[in-house]
Amino acid sequence: TGCRVWSSGTVTDVALPGVGIAYHTRMQIRAAAHSDAPLIIAFDEVARTSRERVNFIYSVISARHCYVAVDKQQVVAYGVLEHNFFQQGFVSMLYVSTPHRRKGIGSALTQHMESQCKTPKLFTSTDESNTAMRALLAKLNYEPSGAIEGLNDTGPELIFAKQLRYTG
């Protein structure tokens, strides 16, 4: 299944077709505001117990690197696009609230960040054990680019890249 994305300034409206079950909605993707931070923290399971994650959320919102997906006036996902990975675009976070997973929201948010990326390549990473994220990246044509060992106990962090546009 795909999603149709229409860009209108800083807001993208997304129509998500059904995914196995009857599900269709109009969703908004926009830059996160400071008022979104408590809403993100409420569904981010890591932020509930990690002050470091909470500080990260506030920091990326302040730096205007954070985007949110809003469904039925509720923030249901967030993504972070930074440009500090060897001067390349890097999606350092993609998090969809548990009840909203597997509905195309992560794909739509990633595609929005692709449209906002200032470099011709976009990188991201995920733990080897995160099969859902690996499937999303394959669906969006990201290619394996390497791995980092020793970051955590669950296995290597896999790096992925996507060529967004070619430079001549």
Secondary structure in CASP SS format (residue, H / E / C, confidence):
PFRMAT SS
TARGET T0000
AUTHOR 0000-0000-0000
METHOD secondary structure of the structure
MODEL  1
T C 1.00
G C 1.00
C C 1.00
R E 1.00
V E 1.00
W E 1.00
S E 1.00
S E 1.00
G C 1.00
T C 1.00
V E 1.00
T E 1.00
D E 1.00
V E 1.00
A E 1.00
L E 1.00
P C 1.00
G C 1.00
V C 1.00
G C 1.00
I C 1.00
A C 1.00
Y C 1.00
H C 1.00
T E 1.00
R E 1.00
M E 1.00
Q E 1.00
I E 1.00
R E 1.00
A E 1.00
A C 1.00
A C 1.00
H H 1.00
S H 1.00
D H 1.00
A H 1.00
P H 1.00
L H 1.00
I H 1.00
I H 1.00
A H 1.00
F H 1.00
D C 1.00
E C 1.00
V C 1.00
A C 1.00
R C 1.00
T C 1.00
S C 1.00
R H 1.00
E H 1.00
R H 1.00
V H 1.00
N H 1.00
F H 1.00
I H 1.00
Y H 1.00
S H 1.00
V H 1.00
I H 1.00
S H 1.00
A C 1.00
R C 1.00
H C 1.00
C E 1.00
Y E 1.00
V E 1.00
A E 1.00
V E 1.00
D E 1.00
K C 1.00
Q C 1.00
Q E 1.00
V E 1.00
V E 1.00
A E 1.00
Y E 1.00
G E 1.00
V E 1.00
L E 1.00
E E 1.00
H E 1.00
N E 1.00
F E 1.00
F C 1.00
Q C 1.00
Q E 1.00
G E 1.00
F E 1.00
V E 1.00
S E 1.00
M E 1.00
L E 1.00
Y E 1.00
V E 1.00
S C 1.00
T H 1.00
P H 1.00
H H 1.00
R C 1.00
R C 1.00
K C 1.00
G C 1.00
I H 1.00
G H 1.00
S H 1.00
A H 1.00
L H 1.00
T H 1.00
Q H 1.00
H H 1.00
M H 1.00
E H 1.00
S H 1.00
Q H 1.00
C C 1.00
K C 1.00
T C 1.00
P C 1.00
K E 1.00
L E 1.00
F E 1.00
T E 1.00
S E 1.00
T E 1.00
D E 1.00
E C 1.00
S C 1.00
N C 1.00
T H 1.00
A H 1.00
M H 1.00
R H 1.00
A H 1.00
L H 1.00
L H 1.00
A H 1.00
K H 1.00
L C 1.00
N C 1.00
Y C 1.00
E E 1.00
P E 1.00
S E 1.00
G E 1.00
A E 1.00
I E 1.00
E C 1.00
G C 1.00
L C 1.00
N C 1.00
D C 1.00
T C 1.00
G C 1.00
P C 1.00
E E 1.00
L E 1.00
I E 1.00
F E 1.00
A E 1.00
K E 1.00
Q E 1.00
L C 1.00
R C 1.00
Y C 1.00
T C 1.00
G C 1.00
END
